[in-house]
Amino acid sequence: MAEHPIKHLSWRHWVVAILVIAGLLTIVGRLYQLQILENERYLNEAFNNRFTSSTVSAPRGLITDATGYPLAISKDTWDVYIDRYQWSDREKANESAYKISTFLGLDHDEIFQNGTISTFGDYLIYRDLDYKAGQFIIEQDLWGIRLIPSTVRQYPEGILGKQIIGEIGTDKHGLWGVESDFDHILRGQPGLLTFENDALGRPIAFTSTSLDISPVPGSEIQLTIDRFIQSIAEKELENALERYKASGGSILVMNPRTGAILAMASAHVNEIDNSDRKESLPNYIKNRTITDLYEPGSVLKTLTTATAIDLDLVNIDTTYEDTGSVNIDGTIIRNWDFQSHGKVTVREYLQKSLNTGAVWLATEIGKDSFYSYFENFGLGSPTHLGLSGEASGLMRTPSKKDWYRVDLAANSYGQGLSATPLQVLTAINSFANDGKLMRPYIVSKIITENEIREYQPVLVRQVVKEKTAKTMGRLMRDVVHGTTYHGARLKEHTVAGKTGTTIVSSDSGYDFNTTIASFAGFVPYELPIVSILVKIDTPEGDLRLGGQVAAPVFAKVAKEIMNYKQIPSSYDLVATNEN
């Protein structure tokens, strides 16, 4: 038998073989990469394609008043959705639509139409359903109905302190007030709820859900606001606006020794009369005690007087000759009563609230010292209360090109400059606090799961000497109790305070037919518990002065607070101090 010659592989065969081997190695390498090196990555991607996550709102933290009473709370609720993919089964969808619409009081046809208009996505039909009602619906196992845990914000005291507390929107974030300014503290951390999907990303019916991450509740915020004092302030302000036919006003109550704010009430007639809340919302949410600027008027004569006394330029018995008017570079400044009073002491000038007396003191003080003290009292700067929207105030100083000597004269009796009610009362508080200016604050505690953070009173600076502050306290007491039938006087308690009547300024000058009536003071004089500022804007009728309008409102508010706090009468306090 003849032998066949051995056939060797041609180069073409070798190329094919090499390519096949390379291909096999590539496949093996890719499999190794997928199955070994990147196994965890692709498992995660498969999991993510299989499951869909939905956030679960965290309960917002409480907002409470100074006594711990809740002013804003979060209640567990449910948001109700239709699973449109499941509702592609029209027969089951119709039955489910009938049951859910009956239970929720909704229109069946509208629910069915919106739920079947598409086979993709969930459709929200009800927000913030009562928690027990939601549990009942879950037990019914309605076809294509999904409930997601949620929370709703409630305000147990209704609209009380609404400008301070604020409100939240549908996105569960604060819109204004404390709800907005402290939103990052109140809102907590949302949770994560997972659903299983099919290949098209649609939720699979009858599969379980899991709460992968539990929501973390927000922190609790305790305010310095006392709801009883807040209700007193709001009630008396509304009564005053109606009684004096005023366009608006504010009442501010503080602890003069710590700077804690006990009540903030402000209103404009449009807010009370306008039933359309959306239209009046910009006015409704304004906290005018910190946002609105006004010329404080004669209340600031206390600051001018304190400055002169602190510099040892005068004492309470120093006199000047009141001729009824002063000429400052051609501008005539007159007393409010257009009268001259002859030789007048510092005590008498303050009691009579004479503009000429304030101009005399400002001249003695000099422009540099005058504005240095006024700035130290906090005028022209925000108080750093911690709420948004606080205005800084306006005060021209000698460093400005548009400042004139008449500005010094006008500023001495509270005209020609502007401040917020909060700035004014903060300055007045120093006379009840041994000359110390305290920073106002409205949050007393922030309570988390792990700690309680307390806010302590903050001393800004010593504005005047302790002796000066006590002298000013006596002078302000004499303003009220040394004046016959003063409107701020109380039967059981001694009041220290000062009126202010400001002629309203406009683009064309001052309107002598309109005023802002105010009164600021503290009570009891012997041991100041509260300080109060009352500001009534443009009262109509025959009563327009601070002593006629604001002082009686101060007396009403102070009397109710003294009764609420059960403060002993001033006669008892004097007797206790003497013993």
C-alpha positions as CSV (number, residue, x, y, z in Angstrom):
1,M,0.0,0.0,0.0
2,A,1.4,3.3,-1.0
3,E,2.0,6.0,1.8
4,H,0.1,9.3,1.5
5,P,2.3,12.3,2.0
6,I,1.7,14.4,5.3
7,K,-0.2,17.6,4.6
8,H,1.0,20.6,6.6
9,L,-1.3,23.4,7.7
10,S,-1.2,26.3,5.4
11,W,-0.7,29.9,6.7
12,R,-4.4,30.4,6.1
13,H,-5.3,27.6,8.5
14,W,-3.0,29.1,11.1
15,V,-4.7,32.5,10.8
16,V,-8.1,31.0,11.3
17,A,-7.0,28.9,14.2
18,I,-5.3,31.9,15.9
19,L,-8.4,34.0,15.4
20,V,-10.7,31.3,16.8
21,I,-8.4,30.9,19.8
22,A,-8.2,34.7,20.3
23,G,-12.0,34.9,20.1
24,L,-12.3,32.2,22.7
25,L,-9.8,33.9,25.0
26,T,-11.7,37.2,24.5
27,I,-15.0,35.6,25.5
28,V,-13.4,33.9,28.5
29,G,-11.8,37.1,29.5
30,R,-15.0,39.0,29.2
31,L,-16.9,36.3,31.1
32,Y,-14.2,36.6,33.8
33,Q,-14.6,40.4,33.9
34,L,-18.4,40.1,34.1
35,Q,-18.6,37.2,36.5
36,I,-15.7,37.9,38.7
37,L,-14.2,41.4,38.5
38,E,-17.4,43.4,38.0
39,N,-19.9,40.9,39.5
40,E,-21.0,43.3,42.2
41,R,-21.5,46.2,39.9
42,Y,-23.8,44.3,37.5
43,L,-25.7,42.7,40.4
44,N,-26.4,46.3,41.6
45,E,-27.5,47.4,38.2
46,A,-29.8,44.4,37.9
47,F,-31.2,45.2,41.3
48,N,-31.8,48.8,40.3
49,N,-33.5,47.8,37.1
50,R,-35.7,45.4,39.1
51,F,-36.6,47.8,41.9
52,T,-37.9,51.4,42.0
53,S,-37.4,53.6,45.1
54,S,-39.7,56.3,46.4
55,T,-38.9,58.8,49.1
56,V,-41.0,58.8,52.3
57,S,-41.4,62.2,54.0
58,A,-40.0,62.6,57.5
59,P,-42.2,64.0,60.2
60,R,-41.3,67.7,60.7
61,G,-40.1,68.6,64.2
62,L,-42.5,70.3,66.6
63,I,-42.6,74.0,67.1
64,T,-43.6,74.8,70.7
65,D,-44.1,78.0,72.7
66,A,-42.1,79.0,75.8
67,T,-44.3,76.7,78.0
68,G,-43.7,73.7,75.7
69,Y,-47.2,73.9,74.2
70,P,-47.2,72.8,70.6
71,L,-47.8,75.5,68.0
72,A,-47.0,73.3,65.0
73,I,-47.1,69.5,64.8
74,S,-46.8,66.8,62.2
75,K,-49.5,64.1,61.9
76,D,-48.9,60.8,60.0
77,T,-51.0,60.5,56.8
78,W,-51.0,58.7,53.5
79,D,-50.9,59.9,49.9
80,V,-53.1,57.8,47.7
81,Y,-52.0,56.8,44.2
82,I,-53.5,54.8,41.2
83,D,-51.1,52.3,39.6
84,R,-52.1,53.0,36.0
85,Y,-50.4,49.8,34.7
86,Q,-52.7,47.6,36.9
87,W,-55.7,49.7,35.8
88,S,-55.1,48.5,32.3
89,D,-57.5,45.8,33.4
90,R,-60.6,48.0,32.9
91,E,-63.0,45.7,34.7
92,K,-61.0,45.6,37.9
93,A,-60.2,49.3,37.6
94,N,-63.8,50.2,37.4
95,E,-64.6,48.2,40.5
96,S,-61.7,49.7,42.3
97,A,-62.5,53.3,41.1
98,Y,-66.1,52.9,42.5
99,K,-64.9,51.8,45.9
100,I,-62.1,54.3,46.3
101,S,-64.2,57.2,45.0
102,T,-67.0,56.3,47.4
103,F,-64.7,56.1,50.4
104,L,-62.8,59.4,49.6
105,G,-65.9,61.3,48.4
106,L,-64.4,61.8,44.9
107,D,-66.1,61.6,41.4
108,H,-66.0,58.1,40.1
109,D,-65.9,59.0,36.4
110,E,-63.0,61.4,36.9
111,I,-61.0,58.9,38.9
112,F,-61.6,56.2,36.4
113,Q,-60.7,58.4,33.4
114,N,-57.5,59.8,35.0
115,G,-56.5,56.4,36.1
116,T,-56.9,54.7,32.7
117,I,-55.8,57.5,30.4
118,S,-52.3,55.9,30.3
119,T,-50.7,52.6,31.3
120,F,-47.5,54.3,32.6
121,G,-46.8,56.0,35.9
122,D,-48.7,56.5,39.2
123,Y,-51.5,59.1,39.5
124,L,-52.0,61.0,42.8
125,I,-55.7,61.1,43.7
126,Y,-55.6,62.1,47.4
127,R,-53.0,63.8,49.6
128,D,-52.7,63.6,53.4
129,L,-55.4,61.0,54.0
130,D,-56.0,60.3,57.7
131,Y,-53.7,57.5,59.0
132,K,-56.5,55.2,60.2
133,A,-58.5,55.7,57.1
134,G,-55.4,54.8,55.1
135,Q,-54.9,51.6,57.0
136,F,-58.5,50.6,56.3
137,I,-58.0,51.1,52.6
138,I,-54.9,49.0,52.7
139,E,-56.8,46.2,54.4
140,Q,-59.4,46.3,51.5
141,D,-56.6,45.5,49.0
142,L,-58.1,47.5,46.2
143,W,-56.8,46.7,42.7
144,G,-54.2,49.2,41.6
145,I,-54.4,51.5,44.6
146,R,-51.1,52.3,46.4
147,L,-50.7,54.3,49.6
148,I,-47.4,56.0,50.4
149,P,-46.7,57.2,54.0
150,S,-46.7,61.0,54.4
151,T,-47.2,63.7,57.0
152,V,-49.4,66.7,57.3
153,R,-48.6,69.9,59.2
154,Q,-51.2,71.1,61.8
155,Y,-51.3,74.3,63.9
156,P,-53.3,73.6,67.1
157,E,-53.6,77.3,67.9
158,G,-55.0,78.2,64.4
159,I,-53.7,81.5,63.1
160,L,-52.2,82.6,66.4
161,G,-48.7,83.8,65.8
162,K,-48.9,82.8,62.1
163,Q,-46.6,85.6,61.0
164,I,-43.9,84.2,63.3
165,I,-44.5,80.4,62.9
166,G,-45.1,80.5,59.2
167,E,-46.5,77.6,57.0
168,I,-45.2,74.8,54.8
169,G,-46.0,74.2,51.1
170,T,-47.1,71.0,49.3
171,D,-43.4,70.1,49.0
172,K,-43.2,70.0,52.8
173,H,-40.8,72.9,52.9
174,G,-41.3,76.1,54.9
175,L,-42.7,79.1,53.1
176,W,-42.1,81.8,55.6
177,G,-41.5,82.4,59.3
178,V,-39.8,79.9,61.6
179,E,-41.0,77.1,59.2
180,S,-38.8,78.6,56.5
181,D,-35.9,80.1,58.4
182,F,-35.3,76.8,60.3
183,D,-36.5,74.5,57.6
184,H,-33.2,72.6,57.5
185,I,-33.6,71.8,61.2
186,L,-37.3,71.0,61.2
187,R,-37.7,68.8,58.1
188,G,-35.5,65.8,59.1
189,Q,-34.2,63.2,56.6
190,P,-36.6,61.4,54.3
191,G,-36.9,57.6,54.2
192,L,-36.7,55.2,51.2
193,L,-39.5,52.8,50.1
194,T,-38.7,50.1,47.4
195,F,-41.1,48.5,44.9
196,E,-40.3,45.5,42.6
197,N,-40.6,46.3,38.8
198,D,-41.0,44.2,35.7
199,A,-38.7,44.4,32.6
200,L,-40.5,47.6,31.5
201,G,-40.0,49.3,34.8
202,R,-43.6,48.9,35.9
203,P,-44.5,47.9,39.4
204,I,-45.3,44.2,39.7
205,A,-48.7,43.6,41.3
206,F,-49.0,41.8,44.6
207,T,-45.3,42.0,45.4
208,S,-44.2,43.3,48.8
209,T,-42.6,46.7,49.4
210,S,-39.8,47.4,51.9
211,L,-38.8,50.4,53.9
212,D,-35.1,50.3,53.3
213,I,-34.3,53.6,55.0
214,S,-36.6,54.8,57.8
215,P,-37.3,58.6,57.8
216,V,-35.5,60.5,60.6
217,P,-37.9,63.0,62.3
218,G,-36.9,66.7,62.3
219,S,-35.7,68.4,65.4
220,E,-38.1,70.3,67.8
221,I,-37.8,74.0,68.1
222,Q,-39.0,75.7,71.3
223,L,-39.7,79.4,70.9
224,T,-39.5,82.2,73.5
225,I,-43.0,83.2,72.5
226,D,-45.7,82.7,75.2
227,R,-49.0,81.8,73.5
228,F,-51.1,83.5,76.2
229,I,-49.1,86.8,75.9
230,Q,-49.2,86.4,72.0
231,S,-53.0,86.1,72.2
232,I,-53.3,89.1,74.4
233,A,-51.2,91.2,72.0
234,E,-53.1,90.1,68.9
235,K,-56.5,90.7,70.5
236,E,-55.6,94.1,71.8
237,L,-54.0,95.1,68.5
238,E,-57.1,94.2,66.5
239,N,-59.3,96.0,69.0
240,A,-57.1,99.1,68.8
241,L,-57.2,99.2,65.0
242,E,-60.9,99.0,65.0
243,R,-61.3,101.6,67.9
244,Y,-59.1,104.2,66.3
245,K,-59.8,103.4,62.7
246,A,-56.1,102.9,62.1
247,S,-54.4,101.5,59.0
248,G,-52.2,99.1,60.9
249,G,-50.0,98.6,63.8
250,S,-47.7,96.4,65.9
251,I,-47.4,95.3,69.5
252,L,-44.1,93.8,70.7
253,V,-43.5,92.2,74.1
254,M,-40.1,91.2,75.4
255,N,-38.2,90.2,78.6
256,P,-36.1,93.4,79.0
257,R,-33.4,91.7,81.0
258,T,-32.7,88.7,78.6
259,G,-33.9,89.9,75.2
260,A,-36.4,87.0,74.9
261,I,-39.3,87.9,72.7
262,L,-42.6,87.0,74.4
263,A,-45.0,88.2,71.7
264,M,-44.9,89.7,68.2
265,A,-48.2,91.0,66.8
266,S,-48.6,93.1,63.7
267,A,-51.5,93.7,61.3
268,H,-52.7,95.8,58.4
269,V,-56.4,96.6,57.9
270,N,-56.3,94.8,54.5
271,E,-55.2,91.6,56.3
272,I,-58.3,91.7,58.6
273,D,-60.9,92.9,56.0
274,N,-59.8,90.9,52.9
275,S,-61.4,87.5,52.8
276,D,-59.3,86.5,49.8
277,R,-56.2,85.2,51.5
278,K,-54.2,84.7,48.3
279,E,-54.6,88.4,47.4
280,S,-53.6,89.6,50.9
281,L,-50.9,86.9,51.5
282,P,-47.9,89.3,51.0
283,N,-49.3,91.6,53.7
284,Y,-50.5,88.7,55.8
285,I,-47.2,87.0,56.2
286,K,-45.2,90.2,57.0
287,N,-43.8,90.3,60.5
288,R,-43.9,94.1,60.7
289,T,-42.2,94.3,64.0
290,I,-38.9,93.5,62.2
291,T,-39.6,94.4,58.5
292,D,-41.3,97.8,58.7
293,L,-39.3,101.0,59.3
294,Y,-40.9,104.1,60.9
295,E,-39.7,107.3,62.5
296,P,-40.0,106.5,66.3
297,G,-40.6,110.1,67.4
298,S,-40.4,111.2,71.0
299,V,-39.7,107.7,72.3
300,L,-36.1,108.4,71.3
301,K,-35.9,111.4,73.5
302,T,-35.0,108.8,76.2
303,L,-31.9,107.9,74.3
304,T,-30.9,111.5,73.8
305,T,-31.4,112.2,77.5
306,A,-29.5,109.1,78.6
307,T,-26.6,110.1,76.4
308,A,-26.3,113.5,78.0
309,I,-26.6,112.1,81.5
310,D,-24.1,109.4,80.8
311,L,-21.6,112.0,79.6
312,D,-22.1,113.9,82.8
313,L,-23.3,116.9,80.8
314,V,-26.6,117.3,82.7
315,N,-28.5,115.8,85.6
316,I,-32.3,115.5,86.2
317,D,-32.5,119.0,87.7
318,T,-30.4,120.8,85.1
319,T,-32.5,123.5,83.4
320,Y,-32.7,125.3,80.1
321,E,-34.8,128.2,78.9
322,D,-37.6,127.0,76.6
323,T,-38.8,129.7,74.2
324,G,-41.1,127.3,72.3
325,S,-38.9,127.1,69.2
326,V,-35.3,126.7,68.0
327,N,-33.7,128.0,64.7
328,I,-31.3,125.6,63.2
329,D,-29.7,127.1,60.0
330,G,-33.0,128.7,59.0
331,T,-35.2,125.7,60.0
332,I,-37.6,126.5,62.8
333,I,-38.2,123.6,65.2
334,R,-41.2,124.0,67.6
335,N,-42.6,122.1,70.5
336,W,-45.5,119.8,69.6
337,D,-47.9,122.0,71.6
338,F,-46.6,125.2,70.0
339,Q,-46.1,126.6,73.5
340,S,-43.1,128.0,75.4
341,H,-42.6,126.9,79.0
342,G,-39.8,129.1,80.4
343,K,-37.2,127.5,82.7
344,V,-37.6,123.8,82.4
345,T,-35.6,120.9,84.1
346,V,-34.6,117.7,82.4
347,R,-37.3,115.9,84.2
348,E,-39.9,118.4,83.1
349,Y,-38.8,118.5,79.5
350,L,-39.2,114.7,79.3
351,Q,-42.6,114.7,81.0
352,K,-43.8,117.5,78.7
353,S,-42.0,115.9,75.7
354,L,-40.5,119.2,74.5
355,N,-38.7,119.1,71.1
356,T,-36.6,122.1,72.1
357,G,-35.3,120.2,75.1
358,A,-34.1,117.3,73.0
359,V,-32.4,119.8,70.6
360,W,-30.7,121.5,73.5
361,L,-29.3,118.2,74.8
362,A,-28.1,117.1,71.4
363,T,-26.3,120.4,71.0
364,E,-24.6,119.9,74.4
365,I,-23.7,116.3,73.4
366,G,-22.2,117.2,70.0
367,K,-22.6,115.3,66.8
368,D,-19.8,112.7,67.2
369,S,-20.9,111.5,70.6
370,F,-24.5,111.7,69.7
371,Y,-24.3,109.3,66.8
372,S,-21.8,107.1,68.5
373,Y,-24.3,106.5,71.4
374,F,-27.2,106.1,69.0
375,E,-25.3,103.4,67.1
376,N,-24.4,101.7,70.3
377,F,-28.1,101.6,71.2
378,G,-28.5,99.6,68.0
379,L,-30.0,102.1,65.6
380,G,-29.1,101.7,62.0
381,S,-28.2,98.0,62.4
382,P,-30.2,94.8,62.4
383,T,-30.5,93.1,65.8
384,H,-29.6,89.7,64.4
385,L,-32.7,88.1,65.8
386,G,-32.4,85.1,63.4
387,L,-35.6,85.7,61.4
388,S,-35.4,86.6,57.7
389,G,-36.6,90.0,56.4
390,E,-35.2,92.1,59.3
391,A,-34.6,95.6,58.2
392,S,-31.5,97.6,59.3
393,G,-32.9,101.0,59.7
394,L,-31.8,104.3,58.3
395,M,-29.8,107.0,60.0
396,R,-27.7,109.7,58.3
397,T,-24.4,110.4,60.1
398,P,-22.0,113.3,59.8
399,S,-19.8,111.2,57.6
400,K,-22.4,111.3,54.9
401,K,-22.4,114.2,52.4
402,D,-26.1,114.8,52.7
403,W,-26.0,115.2,56.5
404,Y,-26.8,118.7,57.9
405,R,-26.9,120.2,61.4
406,V,-30.7,120.1,61.3
407,D,-30.5,116.3,61.0
408,L,-28.9,116.2,64.5
409,A,-31.7,118.4,65.8
410,A,-34.5,116.3,64.2
411,N,-32.9,113.0,65.2
412,S,-32.7,114.1,68.9
413,Y,-36.5,113.8,69.1
414,G,-36.9,110.8,66.8
415,Q,-37.6,112.3,63.4
416,G,-35.4,112.1,60.3
417,L,-34.3,108.6,61.0
418,S,-36.1,105.2,60.9
419,A,-36.0,102.0,62.8
420,T,-38.0,98.9,63.4
421,P,-40.2,98.4,66.5
422,L,-37.7,95.7,67.5
423,Q,-34.8,98.0,67.4
424,V,-36.6,100.7,69.4
425,L,-37.7,98.4,72.2
426,T,-34.3,96.7,72.3
427,A,-32.8,100.1,73.0
428,I,-35.4,101.0,75.6
429,N,-34.8,97.6,77.4
430,S,-31.3,98.8,78.4
431,F,-32.8,101.2,80.9
432,A,-34.5,98.2,82.6
433,N,-31.3,96.2,82.5
434,D,-28.7,98.3,84.2
435,G,-27.5,99.8,80.9
436,K,-26.9,96.5,79.2
437,L,-28.0,96.0,75.6
438,M,-29.2,92.4,75.0
439,R,-29.5,90.7,71.6
440,P,-33.2,89.8,71.0
441,Y,-33.8,86.1,70.4
442,I,-36.9,84.0,69.6
443,V,-35.6,80.4,69.8
444,S,-34.8,79.1,73.2
445,K,-34.1,75.4,72.5
446,I,-33.5,73.0,69.7
447,I,-34.2,69.4,70.7
448,T,-32.8,66.5,68.7
449,E,-32.7,62.8,69.4
450,N,-29.2,63.1,70.9
451,E,-29.1,66.5,72.5
452,I,-30.8,69.6,73.7
453,R,-29.2,72.9,72.6
454,E,-30.3,75.8,74.7
455,Y,-29.8,79.4,73.6
456,Q,-28.6,81.7,76.4
457,P,-29.1,85.5,76.6
458,V,-26.4,87.4,74.7
459,L,-25.0,90.7,76.0
460,V,-24.2,92.9,73.0
461,R,-22.6,95.8,75.0
462,Q,-22.8,98.1,78.0
463,V,-24.5,101.1,76.4
464,V,-24.7,103.4,79.4
465,K,-23.5,103.2,83.0
466,E,-25.7,101.3,85.5
467,K,-26.3,104.6,87.3
468,T,-27.5,106.3,84.1
469,A,-29.9,103.4,83.4
470,K,-31.4,103.7,86.9
471,T,-31.8,107.5,86.5
472,M,-33.6,106.9,83.1
473,G,-35.9,104.4,84.8
474,R,-36.9,107.0,87.4
475,L,-37.4,109.7,84.7
476,M,-39.6,107.3,82.6
477,R,-41.6,106.4,85.7
478,D,-42.1,110.1,86.3
479,V,-43.3,110.6,82.7
480,V,-46.2,108.2,83.4
481,H,-46.9,108.8,87.1
482,G,-45.9,112.4,87.2
483,T,-48.4,113.3,84.5
484,T,-52.0,113.8,85.3
485,Y,-54.3,111.1,83.8
486,H,-51.5,109.5,81.8
487,G,-53.0,106.7,79.6
488,A,-50.3,104.2,80.4
489,R,-50.8,104.3,84.1
490,L,-51.9,101.1,85.9
491,K,-53.7,100.8,89.2
492,E,-51.6,98.1,90.8
493,H,-48.3,98.5,89.1
494,T,-45.8,101.3,88.4
495,V,-45.0,101.9,84.8
496,A,-41.9,103.4,83.2
497,G,-42.2,104.6,79.6
498,K,-42.4,107.3,77.0
499,T,-44.9,108.2,74.3
500,G,-44.1,109.0,70.7
501,T,-46.1,110.9,68.1
502,T,-44.6,110.9,64.6
503,I,-45.9,113.0,61.8
504,V,-45.9,110.7,58.8
505,S,-43.4,111.6,56.0
506,S,-44.1,111.3,52.3
507,D,-42.3,112.1,49.1
508,S,-43.6,115.7,49.3
509,G,-42.6,116.2,53.0
510,Y,-44.6,115.6,56.2
511,D,-48.3,115.1,56.3
512,F,-49.5,117.0,59.4
513,N,-52.9,115.3,59.3
514,T,-51.5,111.8,59.8
515,T,-49.5,110.4,62.7
516,I,-48.0,107.2,64.1
517,A,-48.8,106.9,67.7
518,S,-46.5,104.9,69.9
519,F,-45.6,104.1,73.5
520,A,-42.7,102.0,74.8
521,G,-42.0,101.1,78.4
522,F,-41.6,98.4,81.0
523,V,-43.5,97.1,84.0
524,P,-43.3,96.9,87.0
525,Y,-40.8,99.7,87.4
526,E,-39.4,98.2,90.6
527,L,-38.6,94.8,89.0
528,P,-39.1,94.9,85.2
529,I,-40.8,91.7,84.0
530,V,-41.9,92.7,80.6
531,S,-41.3,95.6,78.2
532,I,-43.9,96.5,75.6
533,L,-44.0,98.7,72.5
534,V,-47.3,99.7,71.0
535,K,-47.4,101.3,67.6
536,I,-50.6,102.4,65.9
537,D,-50.4,103.7,62.3
538,T,-52.4,106.7,61.2
539,P,-55.3,106.7,63.6
540,E,-58.3,108.7,62.5
541,G,-60.6,111.0,64.4
542,D,-59.8,113.4,67.2
543,L,-57.4,111.1,69.0
544,R,-54.0,110.9,67.2
545,L,-51.3,111.4,69.8
546,G,-49.2,108.6,71.4
547,G,-50.5,109.4,74.8
548,Q,-54.1,109.3,73.6
549,V,-53.9,106.2,71.4
550,A,-50.9,103.9,72.1
551,A,-50.6,104.5,75.9
552,P,-54.1,103.2,76.7
553,V,-53.4,100.1,74.6
554,F,-50.1,99.6,76.5
555,A,-52.0,99.7,79.8
556,K,-54.5,97.1,78.6
557,V,-51.8,94.7,77.4
558,A,-49.6,95.3,80.5
559,K,-52.5,94.7,82.9
560,E,-53.5,91.4,81.3
561,I,-49.9,90.2,81.3
562,M,-49.5,91.1,85.0
563,N,-52.6,89.2,85.8
564,Y,-51.5,86.2,83.8
565,K,-48.1,86.1,85.4
566,Q,-49.6,86.8,88.8
567,I,-47.1,89.6,89.5
568,P,-47.5,91.2,92.9
569,S,-48.6,94.9,93.0
570,S,-45.9,97.5,93.0
571,Y,-46.9,98.4,96.5
572,D,-46.1,94.8,97.6
573,L,-42.8,94.9,95.7
574,V,-41.7,98.2,97.3
575,A,-42.6,96.8,100.8
576,T,-40.6,93.6,100.1
577,N,-37.6,95.6,98.9
578,E,-37.7,97.8,101.9
579,N,-37.7,94.9,104.2
